Amino acid sequence: MPDEIKRPSSTNPTAGDERLSLDELRALGPLLSTAERLEALSALPRDLAEDYFFSLPPFDQLQLIQAMPATDRRSWLRLLEPDDAADLIQSSRSGDRDALLALIDDATAREVKALLAYKEDHAGGLMSPRFGRLRPEMTAQEAVAYLRQQSRQSVETLTYVYVLDPQQTLLGVISFRDLFTAAPEILVRDLMRSDVRTVPVSMDQEHVAAIFRETGLTVMPVIDEGGHIQGIVTLDDIARVMREENTEDMQKMGGTEALGEPYLRISFSRMVKKRAGWLSALFLGEMLTATAMGFFEKELDKAVVLALFVPLIISSGGNSGSQATSLVIRAMALGEIRLRDWFRVVRRELFAGLALGAVLGVIGFIRIALWHQLFGTYPEHHWLIGTTVSLALVGVVTFGTIAGSLLPFILRGLKFDPASASAPFVATLVDVTGLIIYFTTANIVMRGTLL
């Protein structure tokens, strides 16, 4: 069949007599080595091979290009639009970039070099310089004929066409549908809309994605400080960006650096290196918990029963802090809250912490009272123990929610990624403070009895 290649065997993913569909190849792709994927690519008909190649992320495309024979690299690299070629080249080592650029035709190479001048996580790094453009004095008939000519030169999209003056200043926008259905003699300036939603070249890609969500647009022009259009960003670009951003945020919130590569492709040493740093920092932070326990050694000697509830107390604080952090980071990512909203968020989390702490405190008190009645587990002052645990839970959970909600704002204010306020980091922070709150509460409630 024309849309199939050989199905992998257990020892060689491209060997055997069975046939493997293109969809199965895409599903198996992460499990294949670069050489195996290249062999599979070669077995596909050219049109399906191109579909598979275009569906890969830039890093995977780069690996395939570099594994190809020198005679094939040029034809495959030239298939890419300038923005996609720029993404691929940015994924390469700096020493390989000139060689890759040399494989592209001169006109496209100039466009790619212009895109490489922008940061890859800014609108300028996402945009395509190929878009439909018109002059305001054209008639609709002239504009359609001109766009037909432009489309032969690989325009990214003709859904929307932009009206420019001779200095490339953006004057307006018109949909191709409106242009095509308009009377032939009507002027473009009479059809265009001048209220165009734009993004600056230096806008961060997360903010660009938020604007796409708010407006529901499928394409937006990118302009410089002088209002000159530099390119367009499409919804396809944003979908890829959001997938990468969500992956990176999830990895950071799990207490590791962003891998930057597929899990099964990253080398073992690089993965360990990216995980060891955060894990070591968290371990050093947890050592403070042992220090705090040592500080309250006398209290533990007098009332060993207090030690039974240490895991309960500190885990409740860590869980509440992790909840608050996750909610705030996600709300920031969606543009629901901004840096100036910090006080409203902290105030809200203060009351949420008190309410949640009260709920857990009541549950904890009932549990202690019930166990004492059923099994006689605790000493005669069990009601003091229950009160201590309940009050400590209120304090620890409240502190956890405040710390968890405030930390992303602090990181954003310091120009760091709020996702770095990972759940393990917040839990470690709250562990130490939770012990202090717990034993301080015990000293106040139990003084003169167990302490």
N, C-alpha and C positions, 0 to 999 in steps of 0.2 A: 504493500500500500504506500502511496506517496507521502503520507504524514506520519510514517513510522520509521524507527531505527531499531537496531538490535537490542533485545532485552538483556540486561546484565545477568551474568551468572553469579554464583556465590563468591567466586574468586576474582572475576574480572568483570566490572560493571558494563563493559561494552563488548563482551564476548558471548558466544552462544548462537543458537539458531532461532530463538524466539524473537518476536518483534516488540519493540517498546514505543508507545505512543509519545507524542510531543508533551502532552500533559504529565505523563509519568516521568519523563526526563526532567521537567521543571520541578516535580516533587522530589526526585532523587538527587537533584543538583547539589545540594549541600553535602551529600554523602560521597560525592565523587571527587577524585583528585583533579587537578588542572589538566593533566595529560588525558585522563579519561573523559572529561567534558569536551576537550578539544577533539578527541576521536569521535565522540557522539555528534559533535557539531559538524564534522566533516561528512558524517553518514547521512545527514539530513539534506533534502532538497534545498536549494539556495534560498527560496522564499521563506521556508519554515526555519531554516538556520538563522536568517536575519531576524525573524520574530523572536526566536529564543535569545539571540544576542542582545536585542533591544530590551528584553525583559529583565536582564541581569543588572545588578547595581554596578556603579562605576568601577569599584575595586575588582569585582569578578571579571568585568570586561577587560580591564587592564591585564589581569593575569592571563587571560586567553590570548590577547594581542601579543604579549611578550613571549608566550609559548609557541606562537605560530612561526612557520618558516618566514624568513625575511621577505620573500616574494609575495606573501599573503597579507602582511600587516597593513600595507598601504590601502588596499581595497576595503578592508574591514574598518579601519579607522576613519576613512572618508565617508562611510555611511552615516556617521553621527552628525547631528546638528551641532553648531558651534558651542552652545551651552552644555550639551552632553559631552562633547570632546573636552571642554574645559574641566568638567567634573572628573573625567577619566585621568587627565594629565595631573590634576591636583592630587589624585590618589597615588601618584607615582613618586619615587624618590627624586629629589631636586636634580641629581646628576643624570636622570633619564629623560628629563622634560624636553631638552633641545632636540634629542633624537626623535622623540614622538612628534614634536611640532614639525620636524623636517618631512614627515610622512604626509602632511596635510597640504593641500593646494594653497597657494600664496594668499588668495583672498580670504579663505576660511581661517588660515593661520593668523592673519591680522585681527580677525574678529575674536579668535580664541585668546590671543595675547591681551586684547583689550579687556576681556572678561577676567583673565587671570590677575589683572591689576586690582580687582575688588576682592574683599574677603569672601570666602566661599559660603559663610553663614549670613551674609548680607544680601539684600535684594539684588545688588549689582552682580553678585556671584551666582544668582539663580536665573537671571534673565536671559532671554534669547534676543540677539540683535536683529533677527529677521522677522519683520512684521509688515502688514499692509499699511501703506502710507499714501495720502492724497494731498492735493492742493485745493484750497477753498474755492478757487475760480473755475475748477473743472465742472463740466456738466455730468449728470448721472451716467449718460451714455459713454462719455470719455473715461469716467472713473472705472466703470465695469471693464472696459477694454484694457485700461492700464493695469488693473488688478489681475486680469487674466494673464498679462505678460509677467507681472511680478510672481504669480503663483508658479511659473515655470522655473523660477530662481529659488525655489525651496523656502517659501514663506512659512513661518511656524503655524499660523492660523489666520483665517479670513473671517472668523466669527465677528470680530470687531475690527474696524479700520480707523486709523488715526489721521486727523487732518493737521498738517504742519505748514508753517511758513518757510521761506527760504533758509532761515537760520535754524531750522529743526525745532522751533518752539512749538509746543503742543497747543493747538487751538481748540480742538474738539474731537468727538468720536462719533462714528456712525456704524450701525450694524450693516453687514453685507445684505441682509434680507431687505432692510429699508431701501438700500441703494438699488438693489436689483428690481424692486417693485415700483420705484419712483418713475415719474414721467421723464423721458430721455433728456429733455432740455432744462430741467431744474438744476440749479447750482448746488454743489456740495455744501457750501456755507449755509444754504437754506435748509438743508437736511440734517446737519450735524447738531449734536448736543454739546454745549460748551462746559457743562458742569461734569467734568471727568474726575472720577476717583483715581488718584495716583498714589504711588509710594516712592519715597526718595531712595536713591541708590545705596545710602548708608543704613537703611532700616534693617534691624535684625530680622532674621527669617521667622522667628516665632511671632513677632508683631505683624509681619506680612500675612502669616497664616491666620492670625486673629481677625484681620481686616477681611480676608476672604470669607471667613465664617460669618462675619457680621453682615456683609453686603450680598453674599450669595453669587458673586460674579465668578466667571470662569477664566477671565483674563484681565490683567491690570497693567497699565503702562508704568515704566520706571523712569523717573526724571532726575536731572541733576539740580544743583542749587539755582541755576538760571532758568529752570523750567523747560530745558531742552530734553526731549525724549531720548533715552539711551537704549531702551529695549522693552520687552514685555515679560511678565511672569504669568504662567498658566496654572490652572488648577492641578494639572498633572505634576508640575514641579512641586507644588505645595503638598500634595498627597505623599510624595516621596520624602519630603522634608519632615512632615509630621510623623511618618513611620520611623525615621531615624531618630527624631527628637524623643519620641515616646520610648523607644528602645534604650536610648542613652539615659533618660530620666529613671526608668525602671532599674537599670543596672546601678545607677548612683544611689537610689533609695534603698537598694539591697546592701549597701555598704561596700561598694567596689568602684573603681574607676570605670568609665565607659570603655568597653573593649575596642570599639571602632572597627571590628571585623566580625564576621559570622563566628558563632561559638565553635563550630567544628573546624574552622579554618585557621583560627589564631593559634600560634605556636604555644606549646606548653609553657615555655619559659616566660613568654610575654604575658600569658594569662596569670601565672603565679606572681609576676612582678606587679601587675595591676591590682591584684587582690591583696598582696602582702602589706602594702603601705597602709591602707585603711584598717586592715585587721590588726596590725601592730599598734596603730593609734588607739583603736578601741580597747585592745588589751591593756595598754598603759592607763587608759581611763578607768578601766575596771579595777586596776590595782588600787585606785583611790578608795574603792569600796572596802577593800581589806583594811586600809588605813583607818577608815571611819569605824569599822567594826572593832578594831583594836582600841580606838579612842573611848568606846563605850563598853570596854571589857568589864569594868566593875559592875555596871548595871546587869550585864549578862550573867555574872557570877551570882548576883543576888536573886535574879529572877530568870532562870534558864528558860522558862516558858516563853519569854519574849523572842527567843531565837526561832521558835517554831513559825512565827508569822513574818519573819524577814522576807522570805521569797514572795509571800503574798503581797506584802506592802510594795516592794520595789518593782515587782512585775506589773502591778496595777498602775503605778505611776508611769512606767515605761510604755505600757499599752495605750494609756490615755494620751501621752505625748506623741506617740507614733500616729494615732488617729488624727490628732490636730494637725500635725505636720503634713500628712498625706492630703488632708482636705484643703489646707492652705496652698500647698504647692500646686495641686490640680486647679484650684480656683485662679491662681496666678497664671498658669499656662493657658487657661481659657479666657483670660482677660476679664474675669469677673471681679477681681480685686487688684488694686494697684498699691504702690508704695505708700501713698498718702492715706490709705485706708487702715494703716496698722493699728491705730488706737481703737477704731470700731471693732476690728477683729479681736484684739486682745480683750476688750471689754466684754464682747460676746462670749469668748472662751472662758473668761473668769466665771461668769454665771453658769456656763455649761459645765465647767469643772466642779463648781460647788454642788450642782444638781447631781452630776454623775457620781461624785464622791459620796454624797449623801445616800444615794441608792446602794452603792457598794458597802458603805458603812453599816447600813441597816441589815444588809444580807450577812455581813461579817459578824455583827452582834448576835443575830438570831442563830447563826451557826455555832458560835461559842456557847451560847446559853443552852441550845438544844443538846450539844455533845456533852455538856456538863451534867445535864439532867439524865441523859441516857446512859452515860458511861463513867461519869465522875472524873472526867479527863483532867480538869483544871483544879487548882487549889481553891481555898475558901473565898478568895477575892476574885472569883471568876468575872463578876460584873465589872470590876475595875479593869480587868484585861480586855473585856468586850468593849468598854468605853474607850480605852486607849487605842485599840485597833480601829474602831469606828472613826474616832477623831483624826487619827493618823491617815486613814484612807481619804478622808475629806481633804486634808492638807496636801497629801502627796498627789492625788489625782488633779487637784486644782493647779498645783505647781506644774505638773506634767503638761496639762493643756495649755497653760500660759507659755511655758518654755517652748513647747512644740509649735505653737502658732507664731511666736515672736521670732524664732530662729530664722525662718525663711526670709522675713523682712530684713533682718540684720545682714544676711548674706547678700540679698538683692541690693541693699544700700551700699555694701562694700564692693559691688560689681562682680560678685561671685554668682554661680548658678545656684538658685534656691534648692534644686534637687540634691545638692551636696548635703543638705540637712537630712541625711538618711535616717530611717527608723532606728537602726542600731546605734547611731550616734546620739540621737535624742534619748534613747533608752539608757545609754551609758551615763549621760549627763544627769538624768533623773534618778538613777540608782543611788548615787552618792548623796544627793540632796534628800532623797526619800529616807535614807537611814537617819540622817540628822533630824528630820521632822519626826520620825517615828520614836526615836529614843528621847528627844526633847519632850514630846507629848507624854511618854511614859514617866519621865521624871516629874512632870507636873501632876499627873493624875495619881500616880502610885506613891508619891512621897509620903513617908510615915507608915506605909503598910508593907508592900513587897520591896520597896526601895528605901 
